[in-house]
Amino acid sequence: MIDRLDILIPYWGDPALLRETVDSVLAQEDPRWRLTVIDDNYPGTAAREMLAAIDDERVRYIRKDANEGIIANFRSCVEVAEAPIMAMPGCDDRLLPGYVGEILATAELFPLAAVIQPGVRVIDEDGEPARTLPDLVKDRVVKPSGRGRQVLAGERLAVSLLHGDWLYWPSLAFRTDRIKAVPFRDEYPIILDLALVLDMVFDGDMLVSTPAEVFEYRRHGSSLSSEKLTDGSRFDDERDYFRGAAAQAQALGWHRAARAARWHLTSRAYAALTLPRALRGRDRDGVRALARHVLTV
């Protein structure tokens, strides 16, 4: 039996939302967890005071001397993880009570799985159920179908992720030794999650998807990726990444995966759906960048 799941929260944001995340960890039905909040020097002392008031030896708080940014904070989370399995929920997401139990049960059933994707509910800024077009596409179009826990690996997994990233990064749990072995890509901040998971897949790692809904992912309209939609910069990064991913797949002889990377269909479709917003905003540079992404293979 696995003795513990390390839950590491890279913190920068609203202390009230962090409180919800922390409370959701404290409410876990399975007690095999340790919570670490790594504060990226967010202004004020609210987070520190909140964590100091919790009388539970499984909870610890680390504050950085200076703000280093989200990618560096992800690295910090990975560096301090010690348990066999780790997770990095966002500081505004919520774990449902069965999260720890479901993750550890899945890890015990599939000890070679490097990544575990649990079932996810999407909520909005106010914590209410939400469903956006990207979420519908993830669930109904690109996510591999099947009942129960699904074991995915190799070219099949790479093709599905390159057709469309159906994962919810903050909900993922990782085998700690495997994520420690794969570097984060600083050059792709918007699709950092997809790049890291695909690097793991290209390196031979396995993913298990479980249908049990045990995580609430908070979707914000003001996120970094949303802000970069209409100016096209997000898609410039994606196009550059997909070129590299196609080369990685080709080197492995994964021709279907290489083709999926070159076509990146859902990414181009998303750019096409964003075009009207850029047109309404009379953003000529954004329109050109979006059109280039839609048309370029």
C-alpha positions in Angstrom: 0.0 0.0 0.0 1.2 3.5 -0.9 1.7 5.4 2.4 1.1 9.0 1.2 0.1 11.4 -1.6 2.0 14.6 -1.6 -0.3 17.5 -2.5 1.7 20.6 -3.4 0.0 23.9 -4.1 2.0 26.5 -6.1 0.4 29.6 -4.5 -0.1 33.0 -6.0 -3.6 34.5 -5.9 -6.7 35.2 -3.9 -6.3 33.9 -0.3 -10.0 33.2 -0.1 -9.8 30.8 -3.0 -6.7 29.2 -1.4 -8.8 28.6 1.7 -11.3 26.6 -0.3 -8.5 24.5 -1.8 -6.9 23.9 1.6 -10.3 23.1 3.2 -11.0 20.6 0.4 -7.7 18.8 1.3 -8.6 18.7 5.0 -11.9 17.1 4.1 -10.4 14.1 2.3 -11.9 10.8 3.3 -8.5 9.0 3.0 -6.0 10.4 5.5 -2.9 9.4 3.5 -1.8 12.9 2.4 0.6 15.7 3.1 -0.2 19.2 2.0 2.5 21.7 1.2 1.7 25.3 0.1 4.6 27.0 -1.7 3.9 30.8 -1.6 5.6 32.5 -4.6 6.0 35.7 -2.4 2.4 36.8 -2.9 1.8 40.2 -1.2 0.5 40.1 2.4 0.5 37.6 5.1 -3.0 36.1 4.7 -1.8 32.7 3.4 0.8 32.3 6.1 -1.6 33.1 8.9 -4.2 30.8 7.4 -1.8 27.8 7.3 -0.3 28.6 10.7 -3.8 28.4 12.3 -4.3 24.8 11.1 -3.4 22.3 13.8 -2.4 19.4 11.6 1.2 18.0 11.2 0.4 17.0 7.6 0.2 20.7 6.6 3.2 22.8 5.9 3.9 26.3 4.4 6.9 27.5 2.5 7.3 31.1 1.4 9.8 32.2 -1.2 12.0 35.2 -0.6 11.1 36.6 -4.1 8.5 36.0 -6.8 9.9 33.5 -9.3 6.9 32.8 -11.5 4.6 29.9 -12.0 7.0 27.6 -13.9 9.7 28.0 -11.3 7.1 27.3 -8.6 6.0 24.1 -10.4 9.7 23.1 -10.3 9.8 23.9 -6.6 6.8 21.7 -6.0 8.4 18.8 -7.8 11.7 19.3 -6.0 10.2 19.1 -2.5 7.9 16.1 -3.2 9.0 13.0 -1.4 6.0 10.6 -1.5 5.7 8.0 -4.3 2.8 10.0 -5.8 2.4 13.7 -6.1 -0.3 16.2 -7.3 -0.2 20.0 -7.9 -3.7 21.4 -7.7 -4.2 25.1 -8.5 -4.6 27.4 -5.6 -8.2 28.0 -6.7 -9.3 24.4 -7.5 -11.1 22.1 -5.1 -10.5 18.4 -4.4 -13.7 16.4 -3.8 -13.6 14.2 -0.7 -12.7 11.0 -2.6 -9.7 12.5 -4.5 -6.8 11.0 -2.4 -8.5 7.6 -2.1 -9.1 7.4 -5.9 -5.6 8.5 -6.9 -3.9 6.1 -4.5 -6.2 3.2 -5.4 -5.4 3.8 -9.1 -1.7 4.1 -8.4 -1.8 0.8 -6.4 -3.7 -1.0 -9.2 -1.3 0.4 -11.9 2.1 0.8 -10.3 3.8 1.6 -13.6 1.4 4.5 -14.4 3.4 7.8 -14.5 0.3 10.0 -14.8 -3.2 9.6 -13.4 -6.1 11.7 -14.8 -9.2 11.5 -12.5 -12.7 12.6 -13.5 -13.1 16.4 -13.4 -16.0 18.8 -12.8 -15.6 22.2 -14.2 -16.7 25.2 -12.1 -16.7 29.0 -12.8 -15.2 31.9 -10.8 -18.0 31.6 -8.3 -17.7 27.9 -7.8 -20.8 27.0 -9.8 -20.9 24.2 -12.4 -19.7 25.4 -15.8 -19.3 23.9 -19.2 -17.5 25.7 -22.0 -17.0 24.7 -25.6 -13.4 23.5 -24.9 -14.6 21.3 -22.1 -17.3 19.7 -24.3 -14.7 19.1 -27.0 -12.3 17.5 -24.5 -15.0 15.1 -23.2 -16.9 14.3 -26.3 -14.5 14.6 -29.2 -10.8 14.0 -28.3 -10.8 12.1 -25.0 -10.4 8.3 -25.7 -13.7 6.6 -25.0 -14.3 3.6 -22.8 -15.6 2.4 -19.4 -13.8 2.2 -16.2 -10.1 3.0 -15.8 -8.4 3.3 -19.2 -4.7 2.5 -19.6 -3.1 4.6 -22.4 0.5 4.7 -23.6 2.7 4.9 -26.7 1.5 6.3 -30.0 -2.2 5.9 -29.3 -1.9 8.3 -26.3 0.4 10.7 -28.2 -2.1 10.9 -31.1 -5.0 11.6 -28.8 -3.2 14.4 -27.0 -1.9 15.9 -30.2 -5.4 15.9 -31.7 -6.5 17.8 -28.6 -5.3 18.2 -25.0 -8.1 16.6 -23.1 -6.2 16.6 -19.8 -6.9 18.9 -16.8 -3.4 19.7 -15.6 -4.2 20.7 -12.0 -6.1 17.5 -11.4 -3.3 15.2 -12.5 -1.3 13.0 -10.2 2.2 11.9 -11.1 4.6 9.2 -10.1 7.1 11.4 -8.3 10.2 9.7 -9.7 9.0 10.1 -13.3 8.0 13.8 -13.1 11.3 14.5 -11.4 13.1 13.0 -14.5 11.4 15.3 -17.1 12.2 19.0 -17.3 9.6 21.7 -17.7 9.8 23.7 -21.0 10.3 27.4 -20.2 9.7 28.3 -23.8 6.1 27.1 -23.8 4.4 28.8 -20.8 0.9 28.5 -22.2 1.0 24.8 -23.1 3.6 23.8 -20.5 1.4 21.0 -19.3 0.9 19.4 -22.7 4.6 19.7 -23.5 5.6 18.0 -20.2 3.1 15.1 -20.5 4.0 14.4 -24.1 7.7 14.4 -23.3 6.8 11.7 -20.7 4.8 9.8 -23.3 7.6 10.0 -25.9 9.9 8.7 -23.1 7.7 5.6 -22.7 5.5 6.5 -19.8 1.9 5.3 -19.2 -1.2 7.3 -18.3 -4.3 5.9 -16.6 -7.6 7.8 -16.9 -10.3 7.1 -14.2 -13.9 8.2 -14.6 -14.5 8.9 -10.9 -15.2 12.6 -10.6 -13.1 13.7 -7.6 -11.8 17.1 -8.7 -13.3 20.5 -9.4 -11.3 22.6 -11.9 -12.0 26.3 -11.7 -12.1 27.9 -15.2 -11.4 31.7 -15.3 -12.1 33.9 -18.3 -9.2 36.1 -17.3 -6.5 33.4 -17.3 -3.2 33.9 -19.0 -4.2 31.6 -21.9 -7.5 33.4 -22.4 -5.8 36.8 -22.4 -3.5 35.7 -25.2 -6.2 34.3 -27.4 -7.1 37.2 -29.5 -3.6 38.6 -30.0 -2.6 35.2 -31.5 0.5 34.8 -29.3 -0.8 31.7 -27.7 -1.2 30.1 -31.1 2.3 31.2 -32.3 3.7 29.2 -29.3 1.4 26.3 -30.0 2.5 26.1 -33.7 6.1 26.2 -32.7 5.6 23.5 -30.2 3.7 21.2 -32.6 6.5 21.4 -35.1 8.9 20.1 -32.5 6.5 17.4 -31.3 6.1 16.2 -34.9 9.9 15.8 -35.1 9.9 13.9 -31.8 7.2 11.6 -33.0 8.9 11.0 -36.3 12.1 10.1 -34.7 10.3 7.3 -32.8 8.7 6.1 -36.0 5.3 7.3 -34.8 4.0 8.5 -38.1 0.3 8.9 -37.1 1.4 11.0 -34.1 3.7 13.1 -36.3 0.8 13.7 -38.7 -1.5 14.7 -35.7 1.1 17.2 -34.5 1.5 18.7 -38.0 -2.3 19.1 -38.4 -3.1 20.1 -34.7 -6.7 20.2 -35.7 -8.4 21.3 -32.5 -5.8 24.0 -32.0 -6.5 25.4 -35.4 -10.3 25.0 -34.9 -10.0 27.0 -31.6 -8.2 29.8 -33.5 -10.9 29.8 -36.1 -13.5 30.2 -33.3 -11.5 33.1 -31.8 -11.3 35.0 -35.1 -14.7 36.7 -34.8 -13.7 38.2 -31.4 -10.5 39.6 -32.9 -12.5 41.0 -35.8 -15.0 42.7 -33.5 -12.1 44.2 -31.6 -10.5 45.5 -34.8 -7.3 43.8 -33.8 -5.6 43.6 -37.2 -2.4 41.9 -35.9 -4.5 39.5 -33.9 -6.6 38.6 -37.0 -3.5 38.0 -39.1 -2.0 35.8 -36.4 -5.1 33.8 -35.9 -5.7 33.4 -39.7 -2.1 32.2 -40.1 -2.6 29.6 -37.4 -5.8 28.4 -39.0 -4.3 28.0 -42.4 -0.8 26.9 -41.7 0.1 23.2 -41.4 
